[in-house]
Amino acid sequence: MIKKYILTSVSALALTMSLLVAPPAMAVDVNPDESATAIVQAEYKGLEPSEIVEQGLAEEGLDVEHVVVDASGIEIAAETTDPESNFAFDLALEPGQAHGNVTFTDTVDGVTATENYKIEILESQVGRSVFVLTSPETGEEYKYDSEAASTSIAFVIPIAFAAISLSTALYYLAIGAAIVVAGVLALEAVKAVSRIIAENNRRPSSQKRSYYPAVRSGSKVFISPNGLSSAQAQTRGRAGQDVWALSRDSAKSLAKTLNPSGTPIGAEKHGAGYLWHFHPAAHRPNMHSFYGLPS
C-alpha cells in the first residue's frame, strides 16, 4: 500500500528542493488474498466519498472547506491548518472529465500569491498519481508522477509542495469515488450509474448506449460514463478488460458474444456490496460483464 502523503512532514523539504520524489511505501501486513487497494478502501468503508476526502485530508493537515463528488463534477477546496502558512488549493474537474482547473494560494516573501493552472490527470489510483499542470499565461508545464522524481520549474508558489497536496487529494478521491485510468475518469459504480441512466434518458434512441468501460480497483468497480457501442464493448472485452452493461440481458449477451462456444458463466457476485456479472464461457477471454448496482 502506498503511504498516505504526510504534508506537514514534507512541506519544508518540498519548499527547498528542486526535485520532487515519491514518498516511501508504508510497511503493512498484507493478506495475500486481498489487494493493497482493497485494504485501504476497507479502512474507510461505510463513509460517503466526500467524508473520505474530508477525513483523509484532515489527517494530512488540510482543512476541507468544500467538497463535491458526483455526476455533476468534482470540486475540492482545502487549506492548511498550519497557523504559520497560508497555503490553499481549489480543484474543479468537469463532469465525467479528467481535466479541469486548479488554483493555488500561498504567501511568498510576505505577499499573498494566487496562481491558476489547467490540470490534465493521466492516472489517479490509490497506488499512483500522474498529472500535468499547465500555466495558461506562459504555457509552461509541470508533470507530477508520484512514482518518479519530477523536476520543478520556476513558479511563484512552490510547485513541489502544491503538487504533493493535490496528489494527496486525488489519493483520497481514489479511495472513495473516482479514479483516472489512461486519462479517462471513472466514478464508483453508484455515482456513475445515476449519471448514465440520466444521460440515456435524455438521448434519442440512436444515441443511447448499453455498455460502459469498467475498472476494478480493490473491492470496488469504477465505471466511465463515456458509453461504448456494441463493437467497442466487444473489443474491450476481447482485450480482457471489464465492461458494465445497462441491463442483465445486455451483460449476458456480451459474455455470450465474446465466446459463443459455450454458455456464459453466471450471473454471480462475490458477496454483499459487489456487482452482479457474467463471464464468457471458460473465462475466455478473462473479463467481467457487470450490470446493475452493488447489492
N, C-alpha and C positions, 0 to 999 in steps of 0.2 A: 504494500500500500504506500502511495506517495504521501509524505508527511504534509499536513496542512501547513501552509506558509505562516510563519510567525513574524508579523510585521514589526512588532516592537523590537525584536532582537536583530533584525536585518536592516532597519532603516538607516542607522548610522553608517553601516558598511556600504549600503546601496547608494547613499548620497556622495560617497567619496571615491567609489571605484568606477572605472570606465568600462569594466566588463561585468556582465550580469550572469551569474552562474546558478543553475538549478539547485535548490536546497537538497540536502541528503534525504534518503528514504528513512522512514521511521521503522525501527525494529518491532515487529509484531509477530505473535504466534498465529500462523495462517493454517486453517483447516484445508488440507489438500483437495477436499471435495467442494470447496467454496471459494469463489474468486475473491481477490482483494477488494474489488469494487463492491461486491455484494456485502462484504464485511463492513465497509464504510457506510453503505446505504442502510444497513441494519441498525447502525448507531442512531440514525435519525428516523427510524420507522415510525409512522403514525403522525408525523409533522407535515403540515402544509408546505409547499415549496417556498413560499415567502417566509415562513417561520424558520426553515432550514437556512436560508440565506441570512436572515437577521441574526439567528442564534450563532451561526458559524462565524460571521464577520465580527460579532461582539467578542467572541473568544480570541480573535486576532487583533483586537484593539481598534475596531471600527464601529461607529455608531450608525446604524442604518436609519436614514430619515424617510426613505420612501422605497418600496419595492413592489413591483407588479410582474407576475409571471403567468401569462395566459395567452389565449389565442390572439388578443389584440396587440401583443408585442411584449417586450421585456424592458423593464426600467429598474435600475438600481441606483440610488443616490446614497452616499455614505460619507462620513467624515471621521477623522481620527479622534480618539478620546484622549490623546496626549495633550496636556494643557500647554506644552511648550511648542506645539505645532499647529498649523492652520490648514493641514492637508485635507482635501476632499475630492471626490470624483462623482461624476454623474454619467451613467451609461444608459443608452437608449438604442434598442435594436428594433428594426421594423418588423411588422407581423410576418412570421414564417421565414425571416431572413437572417443570415449570419453576418450581416453588416449593419452599420448604423453610425452613431456618433458618440464620442466620449469627451467630457470636459474635466480638466484637472484644475484645481485651485491650490495654491500654496503661497507661503511667504518666503520670498527670496531677497536676501540682503535688506530685510526690514520693509520690503514693499510687497503687497499682495498682488500676485500674478494669476491670471486665468488663461488657459490655453485650450483650444478646441482641436480635435482630431477626428478624421474619419477612421473607423475601425473595420477591418475585414478579418473575421475569425475563420481560420483554416482548420483548426482542430481544437475541440474543447471537451475533454472527457475527464474522469476522475484522475487518471494517470498522467495526463499531459494537456498543456495549453499552448497553442500556437496562434499568434495573431499579428497583424500588421497595422501599425498606426501611421497615418499619413497627415502631414500638416497641409490644410487647404490653402495656406498662404504661400508656403515655399515649395510644396510638393515633396519635401524630404520625407523619407520613410524610415520607420524603425520596426524591425521584425523581432518579436519576442518568442522564444521557444523554451519552455520550462525544462527541457531535457538537454539544452545546449547553451554554451556561452553566447551572449548576444552583445555585439559592440554598440556602445552608446554613441549617440551623436549630440550635437550642441542644441539642446532645448533649454529654455529658460528654467522650467520646472525640472528637477532631476528625474529624468525619464525612467531610470532604473527602478527607483522606488515606486513611481507611478505604475509601471508595468507589473511589478510584483503584486501590488494591491489589486489591480484589475484581474490578474490571473487568479488571485485568491477568490474573488467574487465568482469567477467562472467555475472554479472548483466546487463551490457550494451549490451553484446553479446546476452543475452536472450531477451532483448527488440527488438533487430534488426533482428537477423537471425539464431540463433542456441540455442537450449535448449537440456538438457540431462534429460531424464526421465528413471528411473530404469536402469541406466547405459548405455542407448542407445542414441547416438547423433542423433538429428533430426534437419534438416535445414528448414528454412522458405520455403514455397511452391515453390516460383520462383527459389530459389537456388537449391532445391532438385530435381525438375523435370528435369532441364537441365542435371544433372548428371545421373539420372535414365534413361533418353532416350539415352544418350551417351553410358552407360554401356550395355543397352539392345541391342543396335545396334552392339556391339562388340561380343555379346554372340551367341553361336549356339542356334538353336530353342529349344533344350531340356533344356537349362538353362535360357531361358527368363522368366521373372516374370511379372504378370499382376497386382499384389497387393502389397501394402506397408503400414506399420503402420503409422497412422496419429494421431496427438495430437493437440487439440485446446488449445490455450493459449491466453487469452484475445480475441482480434479481429482477430488473425492470426491463420493459420493452419501450423503446422510444420510436416514434413514428413521424416521418416527414410529411407535412401537409401538401407537398407537391405531388400531385397524382400521377399515376402511371397508366399507360394504355395496356391492354392485354399483352401485346407483343413485348413491351418494355418489362412487364412483370415476369414474363417467361424468361427473358434474357437475364434478368436479375436472379431469378430462381435457379437457372442452369449454372450460374456462377457460384452457387452455394450461399447466396445472400437471402435474407428473410424478407417477407412481404406481408403486409396487413391488408385484409380484404374487407369490403364493406358489409359482406354477409357470409353466413356459414356456407351457403351453396357456392359462392364465388371462391372461397378459400379451398373448398374441396375440389372444385373444378380445376383450379390452378395446379394443385398437387397431382391430380389425375393427368393433366396435360403434360406435366413435366416428366412423368414416367407412366405411359399408357400400358405398360406390360403387366401391371398388377393393380390391386385395389389400394387406394391411399391409406396410410396408417392414421388412425384417429376416428373421430375427434378425441383429443386428450388434452389434459393440462397437468401441471406438475405441483399442484397444491393451491391452497387458498391465496387469493390475490394475484394469481397468474392468469395469462390469456389462454383461451382455448385455441387449438391449432391442429392442422393436419401436416403429415409428412408425405412426400412421394413414396411410392412402394419401395420397400427395401432401403429406404433412406438414400435413394439415388435419384437426383442429387440430394445432398445432405443439407436441407433447408427447412425452415418453418413457414407454413402458410397460416398466419394468425387471423383471427377475426374476433369481433366483439370487444367487450371491456373486461378489465381484470375483475375476477369474482372468486 
